[in-house]
Amino acid sequence: MDLLSSQLTREGYEIIQAASLDNLKDAIKAKDKISLSLVDVSGFDETIWSYCEQLHLYRIPYIVISPQRSVIIQRGSTKHGASALLVKPLRVVELLECIHTLLGD
């Protein structure tokens, strides 16, 4: 995610990274400062979806990033209110288009 963070910073976005569920929980508390969230579900179990639900409840659009195309992740993303689902390896152009669309810029 450091490469992705660097790319987004170069594009002018302010980044808050959360590498663990505890970090994510803390980041969500700053909901007034978050315009969009990128959630890489790699390495997390089903509990990640409860955090995604919180983002959805706070009306924070979020993009799920998946390590592979998976019906289970696609269903979970849809069920828990994801704005989009992207599969690794990410194409930066596609990610930026998605971000611009969701942020309306």
N, C-alpha and C positions, 0 to 999 in steps of 0.2 A: 504493500500500500504506500510505501514511501515514494515510489516512482509516480504513482497516481496523485498523491498529495502534491508533489513537486509540479506536476503538469497543471493541476488545478490552481495552484498558487500563481504560476506563470500566467494563467488566464485571468487572474485578478480576484479569485475567490479566497475568502478567509476559511481556513480549515481547522476543525476540531477533530482530533483522532481519538478513537476509543477502541483499544486493542483487546479489551476484555468486557465481560458483561457488567462488571462493576464500573468500569470506565464509561460504558454506554449508559448505565443508569444515572451516573453523575452528569453526563452530557445532556441527557433528556431533561434534567432538572432546569437546564438553561434554555428551555424551549422558546423563550422570547427572542433568543439570539440565533435560532436555527431556522434557515429558510428551506433547506433540503438536506436529506440524509442519504448517504450511500451505505448500504448494509451488505457487507460481504459475509455470506452465511457459512463460508468455509470454516471447518473446525468447531462449529457450534452445534449443540443438540437442539431438540424441539423447543427449549426455553427461549430461544432467540425470538420466536413468534410472539411471545407475550410483550417483549420490548417493541416489536414492530407494531403491535396493537396500540401501545402507548403513543407511538409516533402518529399513528392514524387518528387516534382520539384527540390529540393535540393539533390535528390538521397540518401536520408537517409531512409534506410529500416525501416519499422515499423510494429509492431504486434498490432492488435486491440484485446483488451480484452473486452469481452461482459458479462453482467450479466446473459444472457440467450441465448439459441439458437434462432436466429431470422433471417428470410429471409430478412427483411429490413436491418438489420445490416450487414448481409453477402453481400448483393448487394452493400451497401454503401462502405464496405471495399474493395470489388473488384473494383468498379467504381473509387475509389479515390486512388488506387495503393497500398493497404496494401500488405505486404509480407506474412502475415498469420493472421488467426483469431483463437483465443482461447476462450473457454467459461469457466466461473467460475462454480464450484470451480476449480482453476488451479491445475494441477499436476506439481510439481516443476520439475520432471524429463522431462516431455514433454516440458515445457517451456525452460529448459536449452538446450535440444536437438535442439529446434527451433532456439534459440539464437546462438548456436555453428554453426549450418548450415548456418545461414544468415551472420555471421561474418567470416565464413571460418576458424574457429579455433578448 
